[in-house]
Amino acid sequence: MRVSKFTLVLGLGGLVLTVEGTYQSSTCAALAAAFPGDVFYPNSTAYIQANDYWSVQQEDVHPHCFVAPRDTEGVSTAMKLLTSRNASFTVKSGGHTPFAGGSNIANGVTIDLVHLNGINISDDRQTVSLGPGNRWINVTEVLDPLNLAVVGGRSGAVGAAGLILGGGISYFSGERGWACDNVRNFEVVVASGEVVNASPEVNPDLYWALRGGGGSNFGIVTRFDLESFEQGDLWSNELTFPGALNATLLSLFQNLTINGMPSDPAAHSYLSIYYEASLGEYIVNTSFYHAGPPPPAASMPAVFEPFQSVPDAISNTTLVANISTHLGDVPIPYGFRQTWWNTAISATSLDLLTEIVSLFEARNAPLLAASNGSSTTPFLLFQALPLNILTQMQKNGGNALGLKPSDGPLLVVSIPTTWEDPRLDARIESSSRELIAQIERLAKQSNLDNGYVYMNYASSTQQVQKQYGEDNLRRLEEIARKWDPQGKLARLWPGYFKLDV
Ligand SMILES: Cc1cc2nc3c(=O)[nH]c(=O)nc-3n(C[C@H](O)[C@H](O)[C@H](O)COP(=O)(O)OP(=O)(O)OC[C@H]3O[C@@H](n4cnc5c(N)ncnc54)[C@H](O)[C@@H]3O)c2cc1C
């Protein structure tokens, strides 16, 4: 029989796959011996429960097994076992990364941190220590009755770890910076399996890197010690308008970003535009939050008042409630295909903002036509980064994100899309890539580009850390090499904004 080169390659490929599969099964068996009852195999109920991710793309990935350590020591044991066997792995906190492989892995082991869900409050109420298995709703449900809060997420099911490690935009960012800026100390299992702390005083290099550098480059964080503060109910108002009013609303939102929020740092806001299929038109949604003592009923913080004078609001809802209620007020369902992309621009040009809306709508028209009745919702989200937030980001020696007050005021422009039909995957990804490139080109033409890409809103193909500036990138790579001299994490923990080490 003649063996063609093609058959030989296929045959060898099969052999490699079989060896890899066996190797991974023996790794799962070794884990099962070390973690009795806490390793889950496909088709078991526990595996199906662990393989619960926000996006369908992540849920469609299936690891050889999940391991769910019970404590820091268990995470260290898992790290040592996996790295000594050169076994590929990833780590799941809340599983809200949209893209496949962000926190799940096809040929490897997923470490599920679900059991590391401790929440401890220091006697002086200044520090809340969180395990990375917490979702934000677990945290607020403990803190609300105590009138305490931390700078954390705005959606209940999102995991504590991913949000903090990528940055973390919060209701409280105007007065306190992003979530990562409010970490007092990280407890981390580094590549060797050693457990170390990272704070401004202890291992300050690792402390700096973990605030935006991408957790998977440095280790598995097993505890976040966060600054906490006294907080009662939170005030919010949400207005929706027909899309035809976008120029008026963008002008007000721009003024809010440049002047309003810096003059009242307790204010927080974002604006989104999306196509509402049931109405057959675009909708503009403004979300306002205020962390100060809530104003009397039927009045509102002066900083948001100008929006109330815009006629023709479709809805106008004010809510004064504890943080948990607010987290539940923005239900963002599981079970859809998702892609997120973003870039940052200067907030100073209204023309740029309105041109971005035109580009967005032009991109959507053929996409919506191709959806053929299946649900497809493209969003355009402007998240304000006013000067007061950029200033707060400099505390504790500054984070790794490379954003300075002199860059601002900025807007993070993101274009998430939610859809059902897998046949649209390639089209949605490529049109999102092209739309972000168009926005970046347009901004660059008028020197209004910033280049920053927010990790937590990014597509897997965006070059996140490269946009933090050359010095920050080099420093991150050096720190990653220092804490993982053999490059084990770079090799074995793929899938999420890796540094070149
Ligand atoms: C519905 C929704 C609402 C959101 N709201 C906000 C918001 O208000 N503000 C905001 O800033 N962002 C928000 N985001 C974005 C969110 O911050 C990111 O998607 C974040 O990565 C999710 O964290 P996670 O723990 O759920 O994700 P995961 O997918 O579990 O983890 C994200 C990454 O971190 C790694 N990782 C997980 N745990 C650890 C650990 N302990 N140590 C080291 N690495 C670890 C994972 O391997 C993965 O690479 C939102 C996202 C969604 C889908």
PDBQT file of the ligand as one rigid body, heavy atoms in Angstrom, charges set to zero:
ROOT
HETATM    1  C1  LIG A 601     -22.792  41.027  32.108  1.00  0.00    +0.000 C 
HETATM    2  C2  LIG A 601     -21.455  41.676  32.287  1.00  0.00    +0.000 A 
HETATM    3  C3  LIG A 601     -21.338  42.810  33.089  1.00  0.00    +0.000 A 
HETATM    4  C4  LIG A 601     -20.094  43.409  33.267  1.00  0.00    +0.000 A 
HETATM    5  N1  LIG A 601     -19.987  44.528  34.049  1.00  0.00    +0.000 NA
HETATM    6  C5  LIG A 601     -18.771  45.110  34.207  1.00  0.00    +0.000 A 
HETATM    7  C6  LIG A 601     -18.610  46.260  35.021  1.00  0.00    +0.000 A 
HETATM    8  O1  LIG A 601     -19.544  46.772  35.620  1.00  0.00    +0.000 OA
HETATM    9  N2  LIG A 601     -17.388  46.803  35.120  1.00  0.00    +0.000 N 
HETATM   10  C7  LIG A 601     -16.314  46.270  34.474  1.00  0.00    +0.000 A 
HETATM   11  O2  LIG A 601     -15.228  46.824  34.595  1.00  0.00    +0.000 OA
HETATM   12  N3  LIG A 601     -16.421  45.172  33.725  1.00  0.00    +0.000 NA
HETATM   13  C8  LIG A 601     -17.613  44.580  33.571  1.00  0.00    +0.000 A 
HETATM   14  N4  LIG A 601     -17.725  43.465  32.799  1.00  0.00    +0.000 N 
HETATM   15  C9  LIG A 601     -16.523  42.877  32.192  1.00  0.00    +0.000 C 
HETATM   16  C10 LIG A 601     -15.878  41.936  33.210  1.00  0.00    +0.000 C 
HETATM   17  O3  LIG A 601     -15.136  42.716  34.118  1.00  0.00    +0.000 OA
HETATM   18  C11 LIG A 601     -14.933  40.917  32.544  1.00  0.00    +0.000 C 
HETATM   19  O4  LIG A 601     -15.652  40.133  31.642  1.00  0.00    +0.000 OA
HETATM   20  C12 LIG A 601     -14.243  40.051  33.598  1.00  0.00    +0.000 C 
HETATM   21  O5  LIG A 601     -13.122  39.430  33.050  1.00  0.00    +0.000 OA
HETATM   22  C13 LIG A 601     -15.186  38.994  34.139  1.00  0.00    +0.000 C 
HETATM   23  O6  LIG A 601     -14.630  38.376  35.252  1.00  0.00    +0.000 OA
HETATM   24  P1  LIG A 601     -14.989  36.863  35.591  1.00  0.00    +0.000 P 
HETATM   25  O7  LIG A 601     -14.231  36.520  36.799  1.00  0.00    +0.000 OA
HETATM   26  O8  LIG A 601     -16.450  36.682  35.580  1.00  0.00    +0.000 OA
HETATM   27  O9  LIG A 601     -14.409  36.149  34.298  1.00  0.00    +0.000 OA
HETATM   28  P2  LIG A 601     -13.545  34.833  34.045  1.00  0.00    +0.000 P 
HETATM   29  O10 LIG A 601     -13.828  34.537  32.621  1.00  0.00    +0.000 OA
HETATM   30  O11 LIG A 601     -13.781  33.775  35.046  1.00  0.00    +0.000 OA
HETATM   31  O12 LIG A 601     -12.054  35.356  34.232  1.00  0.00    +0.000 OA
HETATM   32  C14 LIG A 601     -11.472  36.368  33.442  1.00  0.00    +0.000 C 
HETATM   33  C15 LIG A 601      -9.960  36.094  33.288  1.00  0.00    +0.000 C 
HETATM   34  O13 LIG A 601      -9.321  36.126  34.560  1.00  0.00    +0.000 OA
HETATM   35  C16 LIG A 601      -8.646  34.895  34.813  1.00  0.00    +0.000 C 
HETATM   36  N5  LIG A 601      -8.808  34.597  36.226  1.00  0.00    +0.000 N 
HETATM   37  C17 LIG A 601      -9.947  34.246  36.849  1.00  0.00    +0.000 A 
HETATM   38  N6  LIG A 601      -9.706  34.111  38.160  1.00  0.00    +0.000 NA
HETATM   39  C18 LIG A 601      -8.400  34.385  38.359  1.00  0.00    +0.000 A 
HETATM   40  C19 LIG A 601      -7.558  34.424  39.499  1.00  0.00    +0.000 A 
HETATM   41  N7  LIG A 601      -8.049  34.166  40.711  1.00  0.00    +0.000 N 
HETATM   42  N8  LIG A 601      -6.251  34.738  39.353  1.00  0.00    +0.000 NA
HETATM   43  C20 LIG A 601      -5.748  35.009  38.125  1.00  0.00    +0.000 A 
HETATM   44  N9  LIG A 601      -6.502  34.997  37.004  1.00  0.00    +0.000 NA
HETATM   45  C21 LIG A 601      -7.820  34.687  37.127  1.00  0.00    +0.000 A 
HETATM   46  C22 LIG A 601      -9.352  33.879  33.931  1.00  0.00    +0.000 C 
HETATM   47  O14 LIG A 601      -8.517  32.765  33.628  1.00  0.00    +0.000 OA
HETATM   48  C23 LIG A 601      -9.651  34.714  32.705  1.00  0.00    +0.000 C 
HETATM   49  O15 LIG A 601      -8.495  34.783  31.917  1.00  0.00    +0.000 OA
HETATM   50  C24 LIG A 601     -18.963  42.848  32.631  1.00  0.00    +0.000 A 
HETATM   51  C25 LIG A 601     -19.080  41.705  31.847  1.00  0.00    +0.000 A 
HETATM   52  C26 LIG A 601     -20.320  41.129  31.665  1.00  0.00    +0.000 A 
HETATM   53  C27 LIG A 601     -20.426  39.927  30.784  1.00  0.00    +0.000 C 
ENDROOT
TORSDOF 0
